[in-house]
Amino acid sequence: MPRDKNHVLILIGCFTLIRLIVAPFFGLGVDEAHYVLYAKYLDLSYVDHPPLTGWVHAPFFYFFGTNEFLVRLPAILIFAATSYCAYVFMMRITGSVNASVVSVLALNCSFMLNALGIMLLPDSLLLLLVFILIFICERIARENKMRDYLFLGVILGFMGLAKYTSILLVPPLIIFLLMKKKYDVIFSFRMLAAVLIAFIIIIPVLYWNYTHEFISFRYQSGHVLGTLTASISNFLGSIAAQFGAYSPFLFIIAFYGFFKSIRSGNDYLRLAVFFAGTIMLFFLLTSLSERTLPHWPGIFYLLFIPVGTYYLLESVQRWKRNFLYFSLGFSLILTLFAYTELVCKFLPFPDYKSPFRDIYGFKVITGKADEIVKGDSSGAPKALAVSNWTMGSRVMYYSLPYGREVFVVDDRRDQFDVWQKNEPFGYDLLFLNTHFHELNIAKHVRCDRVDDVRKMDLILNGSKVDTVEYVWCRNYQGVKR
């Protein structure tokens, strides 16, 4: 192995080892549990997203079973590959081993990118694929060989299977080729072959939507565009969320790298500017109607935290280099501290203010629910019920060992309506009400009788993380309108 790769492989290996150690020590989050259920209910596509996340989970789920470590293993391995691609990307831009390794370090110090490196979301897949897309596009512009068009079609197809917003990367690719005056590339049989390959790969998504009244397309358009009512507070809130989520100083470094690269003649940087700029512009505009979640524009920070790091590292102005060193040190310390807290959970928080409320206690909640159901003497069919999809994903996942049916009782049209073919009329439903998701059963649900069973506090470091109430709805007859 060439010596110049050793340092980056050691760096990536250290971060990967940390994530592998941390992975089993905290419960699954809302999205994590939801995407593992994609594997449980394997399908051609889903309401929320295309199917690739579920397909990646499926081999682990069916061959090895499931637990927190196995659920997170794919994301950890994928981000290790993403980090190495970032190193290759920076080497092709800078030719400097030192700058490339430091850039990979900066990437691994970002809070949100660390989250995507341990929790498998569609964005986790897209981060790896966008680097491969850049490599292939640059080679097409330089060599124009058939093999690269075939690879292009495959990568675009897999991006389409990962996340719908990947379509945003097609226009900047065309603009890049137009600026290079590669008209023979754009209007060629080879490019047509690439388009055809990509189309064939995404046929499962199109077919699934066709057979489900295009629910996924309608859901995503409403989810991204919101109410179409401009809101400065949404816009500023979205920016503030990214500022904190990626690390404040790395946020600044990413934008610094982007604006420094706009006039670059390097094809890798041009492609990065076009791809990242399009993604960021799209989500800045849509944030006027609905607040943008921090991980949605992740491609921007993936590409330009390393680039901004390089520009600061090579600067002749000492204060810029000092700013970089401080930013990396600050972000690295907080990242390692966050990982330590996830494992040890030593910080005290006031009642109901714990940041662990979404990832703590669901194994206990569902275990106690199973005990209650087993101990009930009613002859009616029984199932668990929750009033919110975010509760639904965790309760469904952590109920898998017990084989319990779980119903999400709400008015929201979503993936649970696809998985749950029928409403549980005639069931005795054990509702799980939490402090944060509480439904007045007697007021909102038709039952023969409502029985309060028990109330349980989830305690961590002497404080309440959450409180769960178990309530029977005897002979469920639907939601009151």
ABEGO torsion letter per residue (X at the ends): XBAAAAAAAAAAAAAAAAAAAAAAABBBBAAAAAAAAAAABBBABBAABBAAAAAAAAAAAAAAEBBAAAAAAAAAAAAAAAAAAAAAAAAAAAGBAAAAAAAAAAAAABAAAAAAAABBBAAAAAAAAAAAAAAAAAAAAAAGBAAAAAAAAAAAAAAAAABAAAAAAAAAAAAAAAAAGBAAAABBAAAAAAAAAAAAAAAAAAAAAAAAGGAAAAAAAAAAAEAGBBBAAAAAAAAAAAAAAAEAAAAAAAAAAAAAAAABABAAAAAAAAAAAAAAAAAAAAAAABBBBAAAAAAAAAAAAAAAAAAAAABABAAAAAAAAAAAAAAAAAAAAAAAAAAAGABBBBBGABAAAAABGAAAAAAAAAAAAAABABABBBBBBBABAAAAAAAAAAAAAAGBBBBBBBABBBAAAAABABBBBGBBBBBBBBAABBBBAAAABBBABBBBABBBBBBBGGBBABBBBBBBBBGBAEBBX
